[in-house]
């Protein structure tokens, strides 16, 4: 798969194989060296390419790591498990599994920290990771509407705001739980979170605890 790196420049065509090797080498270096010790020279050596090849594609380490991590999140799929609740639980567990990988954990936290001082990097994270994964929310809503689990939303602007809000709630909760609190995202947590998301806080609080 060709990476979403810097825009192509005139001259020799880009090699998808070289891109894949570079991104894989970046993730390998993140695991072995960590963010602070990772260098483009080391990545080039691991990938078997010239250092100039990296600089033709990425302007620096931040952008390279964003694209390497973004490729991991492209593995996310929305399973069809028969109900909206089960579908959400499935994708939440997938997302948490990816975040638990050392290369995702160290890479994502590092570039997010760097982006607090770099607006261009923040925009790259938004475009390469956040916006690229919102299709999962769209897919889930359409599927749930076809099942009759959700009503249609005829206003496109309101629908877009709903998609943004759902994505922020799901991604924010799982990232915080996994990377900040360092607590497990298991089937029980995913089920409780999904119930809160679908039923709302009042319903969740007023519902009796199982077994009581």
C-alpha positions, -999 to +999 in steps of 0.1 A: +000+000+000+014+034-010+018+057+020+002+092+024+035+110+025+046+143+010+031+151-024+049+135-053+076+155-070+086+156-107+111+129-118+114+093-109+081+075-100+077+066-063+081+029-054+053+015-033+076-013-022+102+013-009+074+032+009+062+000+026+097-009+036+104+025+050+072+026+071+078-009+084+114+000+093+101+031+111+078+010+132+106-015+139+129+013+150+102+028+173+100-006+191+138-011+194+150+025+199+121+045+210+111+079+197+141+099+210+167+077+195+150+071+161+168+087+132+161+088+095+196+073+089+187+043+110+154+039+092+171+041+058+196+014+068+168-009+081+147-003+049+176-008+026+172+026+009+193+057+006+188+084+031+180+108+003+151+085-006+135+093+027+139+130+024+123+130-011+092+115+006+092+130+041+105+163+054+114+149+088+110+124+116+076+137+128+059+133+094+075+099+088+062+085+122+027+099+116+025+080+083+040+048+099+014+049+127-014+059+103-008+027+083-015+006+115-049+023+119-057+015+083-060-021+096-092-012+115-124-028+101-159-024+113-172-060+118-208-069+110-218-087+142-255-083+137-263-053+159-250-017+163-238-024+199-219-055+189-203-037+159-191-009+182-177-033+207-158-051+180-142-020+165-134-007+200-115-039+208-096-038+175-087-002+181-074-009+216-054-039+203-036-016+178-030+011+204-014-015+227+013-023+201+046-007+212+051+010+178+016+026+179+018+036+215+052+053+214+047+068+179+013+082+185+021+098+219+053+113+206+038+130+175+008+142+195+032+158+220+052+174+192+021+187+175+013+209+205+041+232+191+036+225+154+003+233+137+013+217+104+020+184+122-013+186+140-030+190+106-011+160+093-023+139+122-058+150+116-057+142+079-036+110+080-052+094+111-084+111+123-101+120+091-091+087+074-108+066+101-141+085+102-154+062+074-159+036+101-185+058+118-202+065+085-202+028+077-216+019+111-244+045+109-255+035+075-256-001+085-276+006+117-300+028+097-306-001+073-313-024+102-337+002+116-316+007+147-310+044+140-333+070+123-321+086+091-305+120+094-316+141+063-296+172+072-261+166+058-245+192+081-261+178+112-251+143+101-215+154+097-215+169+132-229+137+145-201+117+128-175+140+143-189+137+178-192+099+177-157+096+165-144+120+191-162+101+219-151+067+208-115+075+199-110+098+230-123+072+254-102+044+240-070+064+237-074+078+272-081+044+287-053+026+268-025+053+267-032+076+296-048+055+323-030+024+311-061+003+319-073-027+299-099-024+272-114-058+274-148-072+264-165-061+297-152-025+294-162-024+257-197-036+265-201-010+293-187+018+272-210+009+243-241+008+265-232+043+278-227+056+243-260+042+230-282+047+260-268+079+275-256+087+310-291+089+326-301+055+313-267+040+324-269+054+359-306+044+364-302+009+351-299-018+378-266-035+383-267-071+369-272-095+398-288-069+422 
